[in-house]
Amino acid sequence: MNLKNFSLDKVFKFRHKNNSKKVVTLNRSKIKIMLKKFFIVFIPLFIILLISLYFISPLSKISSIKIIGNENISNQYIKNKSGIHLGDSIFKIIGKNKMLNSKLTDDNLQIKDANFKLFGINKLKIYIKQYQTIGYNSDKNNRAYPILASGKELNTPIDNPNTDKLPYLVNFKNDNQRKYIVKEMNKLPSYIRNNIRVISFYPTDIFPDGLHIYMRDGNKVYVLISNFKNKMPYYHSIASKLKVKSIINLEVGAYSYPHNSK
């Protein structure tokens, strides 16, 4: 070994350099550990803080309510029955559409469906689908009670029934029979359906499910609930061949005769 070239200064410098590298490496490791611990604690706290601020901010409150499709049901009624008002938390809506829909459909026969949707951050739209009025029933005082497409009758009479276009369905004692006739009447072509002025339940000993139907063109139809579906679609072809206003009997077979001839 050549001692001439050996220097203590070189040894100290080499050791100092190695120790410095170790210190830097240790410091970096400690910083990473400290940062990791910091983020593990800070991030959840930060998220909780943001959520808390959101809950108390106006952004979490319903800022507007628009109701669409309620033809003859007031906006205030829908708001009151659903329990949703301006300023309420949007969390009264989120995930609760089915419950809110039931609140309205269970309380009002006219409402077929209600859909609550949030737009933007906190704007609410309520989409209402109603059962259409397809006719009327009348009481002994000739007050008109709307009958809906569901076959159900409203308990409140209306003052100005649309009798120029919608028929009366009267004297039905069985709601299921009326619902069936409503359903089948809605399937008829419009030129037959719109020609019906009155459908009266008219049972006899021979035909306990008899119907008398008064048409707007002046004809009268005798038919049964049990064959209404199959026979009423032929009304137009039969009536178009008549020369005078007649009674068309569809109870058994099909034949016609002028009024007052029997």
TIFI-244505 format. One record per residue (C-alpha): chain; x, y, z; residue number from 0. Coordinates in nm, 2 decimals, decimal comma, padded with zeros to 4 digits. Each point is the difference from the previous one (the first is absolute). Example, Ala and Ser with C-alpha at 12.3 -4.5 7.8 and 13.67 -1.06 7.14 Angstrom:
2
[rec "A"; [01,23; -00,45; 00,78]; 0]
[rec "A"; [00,14; 00,34; -00,07]; 1]
//
This chain:
262
[rec "A"; [00,00; 00,00; 00,00]; 0]
[rec "A"; [00,13; 00,34; -00,09]; 1]
[rec "A"; [-00,02; 00,21; 00,31]; 2]
[rec "A"; [00,12; 00,31; -00,19]; 3]
[rec "A"; [-00,32; 00,02; -00,18]; 4]
[rec "A"; [-00,21; -00,08; 00,30]; 5]
[rec "A"; [-00,17; 00,31; 00,15]; 6]
[rec "A"; [-00,22; 00,03; 00,32]; 7]
[rec "A"; [-00,18; 00,29; -00,16]; 8]
[rec "A"; [-00,12; -00,22; -00,28]; 9]
[rec "A"; [-00,13; -00,25; 00,25]; 10]
[rec "A"; [-00,19; 00,26; 00,20]; 11]
[rec "A"; [-00,14; 00,15; -00,32]; 12]
[rec "A"; [-00,12; -00,34; -00,11]; 13]
[rec "A"; [-00,16; -00,07; 00,33]; 14]
[rec "A"; [-00,16; 00,34; 00,02]; 15]
[rec "A"; [-00,15; -00,05; -00,35]; 16]
[rec "A"; [-00,15; -00,33; 00,08]; 17]
[rec "A"; [-00,14; 00,13; 00,33]; 18]
[rec "A"; [-00,16; 00,30; -00,18]; 19]
[rec "A"; [-00,17; -00,24; -00,25]; 20]
[rec "A"; [-00,14; -00,20; 00,28]; 21]
[rec "A"; [-00,13; 00,31; 00,18]; 22]
[rec "A"; [-00,17; 00,12; -00,32]; 23]
[rec "A"; [-00,16; -00,34; -00,06]; 24]
[rec "A"; [-00,12; -00,02; 00,36]; 25]
[rec "A"; [-00,14; 00,36; -00,01]; 26]
[rec "A"; [-00,19; -00,08; -00,32]; 27]
[rec "A"; [-00,15; -00,32; 00,15]; 28]
[rec "A"; [-00,11; 00,19; 00,31]; 29]
[rec "A"; [-00,16; 00,27; -00,21]; 30]
[rec "A"; [-00,19; -00,26; -00,21]; 31]
[rec "A"; [-00,12; -00,17; 00,31]; 32]
[rec "A"; [-00,11; 00,33; 00,16]; 33]
[rec "A"; [-00,18; 00,11; -00,33]; 34]
[rec "A"; [-00,17; -00,34; -00,02]; 35]
[rec "A"; [-00,13; 00,04; 00,36]; 36]
[rec "A"; [-00,10; 00,35; -00,07]; 37]
[rec "A"; [-00,21; -00,08; -00,30]; 38]
[rec "A"; [-00,16; -00,31; 00,17]; 39]
[rec "A"; [-00,12; 00,24; 00,28]; 40]
[rec "A"; [-00,06; 00,32; -00,20]; 41]
[rec "A"; [-00,18; -00,13; -00,31]; 42]
[rec "A"; [-00,30; -00,16; 00,19]; 43]
[rec "A"; [-00,02; 00,31; 00,22]; 44]
[rec "A"; [00,00; 00,22; -00,32]; 45]
[rec "A"; [-00,28; -00,21; -00,16]; 46]
[rec "A"; [-00,21; 00,01; 00,32]; 47]
[rec "A"; [00,05; 00,38; 00,01]; 48]
[rec "A"; [-00,11; 00,03; -00,37]; 49]
[rec "A"; [-00,31; -00,21; 00,06]; 50]
[rec "A"; [-00,09; 00,20; 00,31]; 51]
[rec "A"; [00,04; 00,32; -00,18]; 52]
[rec "A"; [-00,22; -00,14; -00,29]; 53]
[rec "A"; [-00,28; -00,10; 00,24]; 54]
[rec "A"; [-00,02; 00,35; 00,15]; 55]
[rec "A"; [00,04; 00,18; -00,33]; 56]
[rec "A"; [-00,28; 00,11; -00,24]; 57]
[rec "A"; [00,13; -00,25; -00,25]; 58]
[rec "A"; [-00,16; -00,29; 00,20]; 59]
[rec "A"; [-00,34; 00,17; 00,00]; 60]
[rec "A"; [-00,26; -00,02; -00,28]; 61]
[rec "A"; [00,02; 00,33; -00,18]; 62]
[rec "A"; [-00,29; -00,05; -00,25]; 63]
[rec "A"; [-00,29; -00,23; -00,06]; 64]
[rec "A"; [-00,16; -00,05; -00,34]; 65]
[rec "A"; [-00,31; -00,22; -00,04]; 66]
[rec "A"; [-00,08; -00,14; -00,34]; 67]
[rec "A"; [-00,31; -00,18; -00,13]; 68]
[rec "A"; [-00,25; 00,09; 00,28]; 69]
[rec "A"; [-00,29; 00,10; -00,23]; 70]
[rec "A"; [-00,26; 00,06; 00,27]; 71]
[rec "A"; [00,18; -00,06; 00,33]; 72]
[rec "A"; [00,16; 00,30; 00,16]; 73]
[rec "A"; [00,37; 00,04; 00,06]; 74]
[rec "A"; [-00,07; 00,08; 00,37]; 75]
[rec "A"; [-00,19; -00,33; 00,04]; 76]
[rec "A"; [00,29; -00,20; -00,14]; 77]
[rec "A"; [00,25; 00,18; 00,22]; 78]
[rec "A"; [-00,21; -00,04; 00,32]; 79]
[rec "A"; [-00,07; -00,37; -00,06]; 80]
[rec "A"; [00,36; -00,09; -00,09]; 81]
[rec "A"; [00,13; 00,21; 00,29]; 82]
[rec "A"; [00,26; 00,16; -00,23]; 83]
[rec "A"; [00,05; 00,38; 00,01]; 84]
[rec "A"; [00,25; 00,27; -00,09]; 85]
[rec "A"; [00,29; 00,00; 00,24]; 86]
[rec "A"; [-00,03; -00,37; 00,09]; 87]
[rec "A"; [00,31; -00,22; 00,00]; 88]
[rec "A"; [00,06; -00,18; -00,33]; 89]
[rec "A"; [00,04; -00,31; 00,21]; 90]
[rec "A"; [-00,38; -00,01; 00,03]; 91]
[rec "A"; [00,01; -00,09; -00,37]; 92]
[rec "A"; [00,30; -00,21; -00,05]; 93]
[rec "A"; [-00,08; -00,37; 00,00]; 94]
[rec "A"; [-00,36; 00,06; 00,11]; 95]
[rec "A"; [-00,18; 00,03; -00,34]; 96]
[rec "A"; [-00,21; -00,31; 00,06]; 97]
[rec "A"; [-00,12; 00,12; 00,34]; 98]
[rec "A"; [-00,09; 00,35; -00,13]; 99]
[rec "A"; [-00,18; -00,16; -00,30]; 100]
[rec "A"; [-00,21; -00,21; 00,24]; 101]
[rec "A"; [-00,09; 00,31; 00,20]; 102]
[rec "A"; [-00,17; 00,16; -00,30]; 103]
[rec "A"; [-00,14; -00,31; -00,18]; 104]
[rec "A"; [-00,15; -00,14; 00,32]; 105]
[rec "A"; [-00,17; 00,33; 00,09]; 106]
[rec "A"; [-00,13; 00,11; -00,34]; 107]
[rec "A"; [-00,18; -00,23; -00,25]; 108]
[rec "A"; [00,08; 00,24; -00,29]; 109]
[rec "A"; [00,38; -00,05; 00,04]; 110]
[rec "A"; [00,13; -00,30; -00,18]; 111]
[rec "A"; [00,37; 00,07; 00,06]; 112]
[rec "A"; [00,23; 00,26; 00,15]; 113]
[rec "A"; [00,38; 00,02; -00,07]; 114]
[rec "A"; [00,23; 00,22; 00,21]; 115]
[rec "A"; [00,33; 00,10; -00,18]; 116]
[rec "A"; [00,28; 00,23; 00,11]; 117]
[rec "A"; [00,16; 00,22; -00,27]; 118]
[rec "A"; [00,32; 00,19; 00,04]; 119]
[rec "A"; [00,10; 00,01; 00,37]; 120]
[rec "A"; [-00,33; 00,07; 00,17]; 121]
[rec "A"; [-00,28; 00,06; -00,25]; 122]
[rec "A"; [-00,30; -00,23; 00,02]; 123]
[rec "A"; [-00,24; -00,10; -00,27]; 124]
[rec "A"; [-00,31; -00,21; 00,08]; 125]
[rec "A"; [-00,15; -00,18; -00,30]; 126]
[rec "A"; [-00,37; -00,09; 00,04]; 127]
[rec "A"; [-00,19; -00,25; -00,21]; 128]
[rec "A"; [-00,38; 00,02; 00,04]; 129]
[rec "A"; [-00,28; -00,24; -00,08]; 130]
[rec "A"; [-00,21; 00,16; -00,27]; 131]
[rec "A"; [-00,37; 00,05; 00,05]; 132]
[rec "A"; [-00,18; -00,22; -00,25]; 133]
[rec "A"; [-00,36; 00,05; 00,11]; 134]
[rec "A"; [-00,24; 00,09; 00,28]; 135]
[rec "A"; [-00,25; -00,16; 00,24]; 136]
[rec "A"; [-00,30; 00,20; 00,12]; 137]
[rec "A"; [-00,21; -00,01; 00,32]; 138]
[rec "A"; [-00,37; 00,07; 00,05]; 139]
[rec "A"; [00,07; 00,37; -00,01]; 140]
[rec "A"; [00,18; -00,03; -00,34]; 141]
[rec "A"; [00,33; 00,10; 00,14]; 142]
[rec "A"; [00,30; -00,13; -00,21]; 143]
[rec "A"; [00,27; -00,21; 00,17]; 144]
[rec "A"; [00,31; -00,06; -00,21]; 145]
[rec "A"; [00,09; -00,36; -00,08]; 146]
[rec "A"; [00,38; -00,04; -00,06]; 147]
[rec "A"; [00,18; -00,23; -00,25]; 148]
[rec "A"; [00,07; -00,22; 00,29]; 149]
[rec "A"; [-00,37; -00,07; 00,03]; 150]
[rec "A"; [-00,02; 00,18; 00,34]; 151]
[rec "A"; [-00,25; 00,27; 00,07]; 152]
[rec "A"; [00,08; 00,33; 00,18]; 153]
[rec "A"; [-00,21; 00,09; 00,30]; 154]
[rec "A"; [-00,02; 00,37; -00,09]; 155]
[rec "A"; [-00,24; 00,11; -00,27]; 156]
[rec "A"; [00,11; 00,25; -00,26]; 157]
[rec "A"; [-00,21; 00,30; -00,13]; 158]
[rec "A"; [00,07; -00,01; -00,37]; 159]
[rec "A"; [00,04; -00,35; -00,13]; 160]
[rec "A"; [00,14; -00,04; -00,35]; 161]
[rec "A"; [-00,31; -00,19; -00,11]; 162]
[rec "A"; [00,05; 00,10; -00,37]; 163]
[rec "A"; [00,29; -00,25; -00,02]; 164]
[rec "A"; [-00,02; -00,23; 00,31]; 165]
[rec "A"; [-00,28; -00,25; 00,07]; 166]
[rec "A"; [-00,19; -00,07; 00,32]; 167]
[rec "A"; [00,03; -00,35; 00,15]; 168]
[rec "A"; [-00,30; -00,04; 00,23]; 169]
[rec "A"; [-00,18; -00,25; 00,22]; 170]
[rec "A"; [00,30; -00,22; 00,05]; 171]
[rec "A"; [-00,02; -00,18; 00,34]; 172]
[rec "A"; [00,33; -00,19; -00,04]; 173]
[rec "A"; [00,32; 00,20; -00,03]; 174]
[rec "A"; [00,18; -00,29; -00,17]; 175]
[rec "A"; [-00,26; -00,01; -00,28]; 176]
[rec "A"; [00,04; 00,37; -00,05]; 177]
[rec "A"; [00,38; -00,02; 00,00]; 178]
[rec "A"; [-00,03; -00,28; -00,27]; 179]
[rec "A"; [-00,22; 00,21; -00,22]; 180]
[rec "A"; [00,23; 00,30; 00,04]; 181]
[rec "A"; [00,30; -00,20; -00,10]; 182]
[rec "A"; [-00,18; -00,15; -00,30]; 183]
[rec "A"; [-00,16; 00,33; -00,11]; 184]
[rec "A"; [00,35; 00,16; -00,01]; 185]
[rec "A"; [00,11; -00,27; -00,25]; 186]
[rec "A"; [-00,28; 00,09; -00,24]; 187]
[rec "A"; [00,08; 00,21; -00,31]; 188]
[rec "A"; [-00,04; 00,37; 00,07]; 189]
[rec "A"; [-00,28; 00,03; -00,25]; 190]
[rec "A"; [-00,21; -00,25; 00,21]; 191]
[rec "A"; [00,12; 00,11; 00,34]; 192]
[rec "A"; [-00,07; 00,36; -00,06]; 193]
[rec "A"; [-00,35; -00,08; -00,13]; 194]
[rec "A"; [-00,10; -00,15; 00,34]; 195]
[rec "A"; [-00,22; 00,23; 00,20]; 196]
[rec "A"; [-00,12; -00,23; 00,29]; 197]
[rec "A"; [00,08; -00,35; 00,11]; 198]
[rec "A"; [-00,27; -00,12; 00,24]; 199]
[rec "A"; [00,01; -00,33; 00,19]; 200]
[rec "A"; [-00,33; -00,16; -00,07]; 201]
[rec "A"; [-00,03; -00,35; 00,14]; 202]
[rec "A"; [-00,30; -00,23; -00,07]; 203]
[rec "A"; [-00,10; -00,34; 00,11]; 204]
[rec "A"; [00,12; -00,14; -00,33]; 205]
[rec "A"; [00,32; 00,22; -00,03]; 206]
[rec "A"; [00,12; 00,09; 00,35]; 207]
[rec "A"; [00,30; 00,18; -00,16]; 208]
[rec "A"; [-00,19; 00,20; -00,25]; 209]
[rec "A"; [00,10; 00,35; -00,12]; 210]
[rec "A"; [-00,20; 00,27; -00,19]; 211]
[rec "A"; [00,23; 00,23; -00,19]; 212]
[rec "A"; [-00,13; 00,33; -00,13]; 213]
[rec "A"; [00,20; 00,13; -00,30]; 214]
[rec "A"; [00,04; 00,36; -00,10]; 215]
[rec "A"; [-00,12; -00,08; -00,35]; 216]
[rec "A"; [-00,34; -00,09; 00,13]; 217]
[rec "A"; [00,03; -00,38; 00,00]; 218]
[rec "A"; [-00,03; -00,22; 00,31]; 219]
[rec "A"; [00,19; -00,32; 00,06]; 220]
[rec "A"; [-00,10; -00,30; 00,21]; 221]
[rec "A"; [00,31; -00,20; 00,10]; 222]
[rec "A"; [00,14; -00,20; 00,29]; 223]
[rec "A"; [00,30; 00,06; 00,21]; 224]
[rec "A"; [00,12; -00,35; -00,09]; 225]
[rec "A"; [00,00; 00,07; -00,38]; 226]
[rec "A"; [00,06; 00,38; 00,00]; 227]
[rec "A"; [00,37; -00,06; -00,09]; 228]
[rec "A"; [-00,08; -00,21; -00,30]; 229]
[rec "A"; [-00,31; 00,16; -00,14]; 230]
[rec "A"; [00,03; 00,38; 00,05]; 231]
[rec "A"; [00,29; 00,03; -00,25]; 232]
[rec "A"; [-00,26; -00,10; -00,27]; 233]
[rec "A"; [-00,23; 00,29; 00,09]; 234]
[rec "A"; [00,11; 00,24; -00,28]; 235]
[rec "A"; [-00,03; -00,26; -00,28]; 236]
[rec "A"; [-00,36; -00,08; 00,12]; 237]
[rec "A"; [-00,11; 00,36; 00,06]; 238]
[rec "A"; [00,13; 00,12; -00,34]; 239]
[rec "A"; [-00,25; -00,23; -00,17]; 240]
[rec "A"; [-00,30; 00,13; 00,19]; 241]
[rec "A"; [-00,24; 00,24; -00,17]; 242]
[rec "A"; [-00,18; 00,12; 00,32]; 243]
[rec "A"; [00,10; 00,03; 00,36]; 244]
[rec "A"; [-00,03; -00,34; 00,14]; 245]
[rec "A"; [00,06; -00,24; 00,29]; 246]
[rec "A"; [00,29; -00,23; -00,07]; 247]
[rec "A"; [-00,03; -00,32; 00,21]; 248]
[rec "A"; [00,33; -00,18; 00,06]; 249]
[rec "A"; [-00,11; -00,21; 00,30]; 250]
[rec "A"; [-00,03; -00,31; -00,21]; 251]
[rec "A"; [00,11; 00,02; -00,36]; 252]
[rec "A"; [-00,04; 00,34; -00,16]; 253]
[rec "A"; [-00,32; 00,16; -00,14]; 254]
[rec "A"; [-00,16; 00,34; -00,01]; 255]
[rec "A"; [-00,34; 00,16; -00,02]; 256]
[rec "A"; [-00,13; 00,36; 00,00]; 257]
[rec "A"; [-00,08; 00,17; 00,32]; 258]
[rec "A"; [-00,36; -00,06; 00,13]; 259]
[rec "A"; [-00,05; -00,29; -00,24]; 260]
[rec "A"; [-00,02; -00,24; 00,29]; 261]
//
